[in-house]
Amino acid sequence: MKIGIIYGSSTGATEIVADHIKDHFGDLASSPIEVYKFDPKDMEQYDVLLLGIPTWHIGEMQEDWEDAAEKFAIPQMKGKKVGLFGCGDQGGYPDTFGDALGLLWDIIEPAGPELIGRWSTDGYDYEASVGERDGTFLGLMVDEDHQPSLSNERIEKWCTQVKQELGLG
Ligand SMILES: Cc1cc2nc3c(=O)[nH]c(=O)nc-3n(C[C@H](O)[C@H](O)[C@H](O)COP(=O)(O)O)c2cc1C
């Protein structure tokens, strides 16, 4: 099984999360690839995609993703397992916390991927999120701005959960 880790990051927070996830999965995962460099022709190499996207500009996808999200709305995505992770700031942007997870999923879901790694909203304090569906986040939310001390534990727990969902642990 090969796991691709693909992310966008404007100030480095999501990049650090991507590196941490890579460390957890070791040789099973690619080195994290910045989304603007990702060539959709390489999609076939991966059985699983872990996509990292922070929310920017009050409820928008990080700018590299604005241009790249459509790369993942292609027929090769059908049946592929996809996990989402991203950074946001629940204290500064409580009405749009982690919106980018939902915006990205709405673009790629019609291509037919299978979502893995949904994440509980317990322990977060925000008003609204497009990244929340049916009471859970669509993927891991990390808040380096207001809950940095929880990040490592959250990332480790999420990786363990994803491994279990993939039948690896
Ligand atoms: C101008 C600006 C707008 C932001 N808008 C949001 C937002 O709407 N929702 C959110 O959850 N976080 C928002 N953030 C917080 C970023 O997502 C957060 O700082 C994140 O860690 C950045 O990740 P990156 O370094 O990987 O780009 C915003 C930050 C800035 C500076």
The ligand as an SDF file (V2000), in Angstrom:
LIG
                    3D

 31 33  0  0  0  0  0  0  0  0999 V2000
   -5.7810   36.5430    7.2570 C   0  0  0  0  0  0  0  0  0  0  0  0
   -6.0360   35.1850    7.8720 C   0  0  0  0  0  0  0  0  0  0  0  0
   -7.2460   34.5630    7.6830 C   0  0  0  0  0  0  0  0  0  0  0  0
   -7.5210   33.3230    8.2620 C   0  0  0  0  0  0  0  0  0  0  0  0
   -8.7580   32.7580    8.1080 N   0  0  0  0  0  0  0  0  0  0  0  0
   -9.0490   31.5980    8.7790 C   0  0  0  0  0  0  0  0  0  0  0  0
  -10.3620   31.0520    8.7370 C   0  0  0  0  0  0  0  0  0  0  0  0
  -11.2720   31.5720    8.1210 O   0  0  0  0  0  0  0  0  0  0  0  0
  -10.5940   29.8890    9.4030 N   0  0  0  0  0  0  0  0  0  0  0  0
   -9.6270   29.2530   10.1260 C   0  0  0  0  0  0  0  0  0  0  0  0
   -9.8970   28.2040   10.7150 O   0  0  0  0  0  0  0  0  0  0  0  0
   -8.3620   29.7630   10.1910 N   0  0  0  0  0  0  0  0  0  0  0  0
   -8.0430   30.9190    9.5420 C   0  0  0  0  0  0  0  0  0  0  0  0
   -6.7920   31.4460    9.6110 N   0  0  0  0  0  0  0  0  0  0  0  0
   -5.7820   30.7520   10.4250 C   0  0  0  0  0  0  0  0  0  0  0  0
   -4.8740   29.8330    9.6220 C   0  0  0  0  0  0  0  0  0  0  0  0
   -5.5750   28.7740    9.0290 O   0  0  0  0  0  0  0  0  0  0  0  0
   -3.8280   29.2330   10.5800 C   0  0  0  0  0  0  0  0  0  0  0  0
   -2.9650   30.2440   11.0210 O   0  0  0  0  0  0  0  0  0  0  0  0
   -3.0600   28.0800    9.9890 C   0  0  0  0  0  0  0  0  0  0  0  0
   -2.2340   27.5200   10.9860 O   0  0  0  0  0  0  0  0  0  0  0  0
   -2.2240   28.4710    8.7820 C   0  0  0  0  0  0  0  0  0  0  0  0
   -1.7310   27.2800    8.1980 O   0  0  0  0  0  0  0  0  0  0  0  0
   -0.4840   27.2950    7.1950 P   0  0  0  0  0  0  0  0  0  0  0  0
    0.6800   27.8840    7.9600 O   0  0  0  0  0  0  0  0  0  0  0  0
   -0.2590   25.8630    6.8720 O   0  0  0  0  0  0  0  0  0  0  0  0
   -0.8450   28.1150    6.0090 O   0  0  0  0  0  0  0  0  0  0  0  0
   -6.5220   32.6840    9.0300 C   0  0  0  0  0  0  0  0  0  0  0  0
   -5.2830   33.3180    9.2140 C   0  0  0  0  0  0  0  0  0  0  0  0
   -5.0360   34.5490    8.6650 C   0  0  0  0  0  0  0  0  0  0  0  0
   -3.7170   35.2260    8.9190 C   0  0  0  0  0  0  0  0  0  0  0  0
  1  2  1  0
  2  3  1  0
  2 30  2  0
  3  4  2  0
  4  5  1  0
  4 28  1  0
  5  6  2  0
  6  7  1  0
  6 13  1  0
  7  8  2  0
  7  9  1  0
  9 10  1  0
 10 11  2  0
 10 12  1  0
 12 13  2  0
 13 14  1  0
 14 15  1  0
 14 28  1  0
 15 16  1  0
 16 17  1  0
 16 18  1  0
 18 19  1  0
 18 20  1  0
 20 21  1  0
 20 22  1  0
 22 23  1  0
 23 24  1  0
 24 25  2  0
 24 26  1  0
 24 27  1  0
 28 29  2  0
 29 30  1  0
 30 31  1  0
M  END
$$$$
